[in-house]
Amino acid sequence: MGGGMEANKNKFIEDWSSARENLEHNFRWTRRNLALVGLFGIALPVLVYKGIVREFVFPFISFLRLSAYLIFSLETLIVYSFLRS
């Protein structure tokens, strides 16, 4: 009663899916592949890590510099007022 409903196979989609299934057998290392692995597998994660670490460390370093400046200014003020009296 419901016959004649077979799916028509698309040759191009079947070729693509076959190539995807056999990718690990057909893969070859080329300069382009090495460059992509180097860029997105090594360089990008390192840059992201360094950016995150810098974001956490920089405010602390700025605080240390500011506190050192304030301590030096306070010492200078104390010495100057001591010398004047």
Secondary structure in CASP SS format (residue, H / E / C, confidence):
PFRMAT SS
TARGET T0000
AUTHOR 0000-0000-0000
METHOD secondary structure of the structure
MODEL  1
M C 1.00
G C 1.00
G C 1.00
G C 1.00
M C 1.00
E C 1.00
A C 1.00
N C 1.00
K C 1.00
N C 1.00
K H 1.00
F H 1.00
I H 1.00
E H 1.00
D H 1.00
W H 1.00
S H 1.00
S H 1.00
A H 1.00
R H 1.00
E H 1.00
N C 1.00
L H 1.00
E H 1.00
H H 1.00
N H 1.00
F C 1.00
R C 1.00
W C 1.00
T C 1.00
R H 1.00
R H 1.00
N H 1.00
L H 1.00
A H 1.00
L H 1.00
V H 1.00
G H 1.00
L H 1.00
F H 1.00
G H 1.00
I H 1.00
A H 1.00
L H 1.00
P H 1.00
V H 1.00
L H 1.00
V H 1.00
Y H 1.00
K H 1.00
G H 1.00
I H 1.00
V H 1.00
R H 1.00
E H 1.00
F H 1.00
V H 1.00
F H 1.00
P H 1.00
F H 1.00
I H 1.00
S H 1.00
F H 1.00
L H 1.00
R H 1.00
L H 1.00
S H 1.00
A H 1.00
Y H 1.00
L H 1.00
I H 1.00
F H 1.00
S H 1.00
L H 1.00
E H 1.00
T H 1.00
L H 1.00
I H 1.00
V H 1.00
Y H 1.00
S H 1.00
F H 1.00
L H 1.00
R H 1.00
S C 1.00
END
